[in-house]
């Protein structure tokens, strides 16, 4: 009896509940009679907590009493907000919030100074807090499938960012701050409302994968041809009629690609002017030789 009483006291202190206050029934069911720390999994790299597909509409309060969590997965629930208490989990390195109903992120996300990976795709975000740029160790950021049309200028501070997914949003142009992210090797801007690609794209000197499929792009900038690190360039489903003569400089593109997962040059479903459609059918070498000859005789 005394043991049971002490166990309840420990649990109450863990949740920071007031005397006599009970844990919400759904949180109690989530724990199944266990203490919160029992939900943690200690791997070789991270102390992790996974609460995927639990039907949650709010984050359980007991979570904020687990500051040792380094990898947190709250994906595929029905969360409508993340409270400022998120800042208490300052050891987080990986945070997955995808597949919820979030309309905004708390500014306290900037307190997560060890954050390396953040997934907030498939939500209802219309903007991103400028404080996210304080997460200087961030390497992977997915904001796809939201309603975002611009990024904070302070994103230029995310100098460690290597992979950025902004697909399926409402961007009319590539945010200027993106061109300052010199460490990027992956940039996905497919299924937006882009009408052009600025010449400043040339500053992304480490870019290997660049996807701008399903936009309203009419021409490609010549400066794109100077990103010789490119291994995959996807411009499918746009309004492109001509190709820059210097495209042949992209020597790491292995082929004309048709499978979305393949490396190479993807340019199907564009109204290419003749004779480009026939030349493309001959493969990448034929296309590059054509463009090279065209430039030499112009």
Secondary structure, 3 states (H helix, E strand, C coil): CHHHHHHHHHHHHHHCCCCCCCCCHHHHHHHCCCCHHHHCEECCCCEEEECCCCCCCCCCHHHHHCCCCCEEECCCCCCCCCCHHHHHCCCCCEEECCCCCCCCCCHHHHHCCCCCEEECCCCCCCCCCHHHHHCCCCCEEECCCCCCCCCCHHHHHCCCCCEEECCCCCCCCCCHHHHHCCCCCEEECCCCCCCCCCHHHHHCCCCCEEECCCCCCCCCCHHHHHCCCCCEEECCCCCCCCCCHHHHHCCCCCCECCCCCCCEEECCCCCCCCCHHHHHHCCHHHHHHHHHHHHHCC
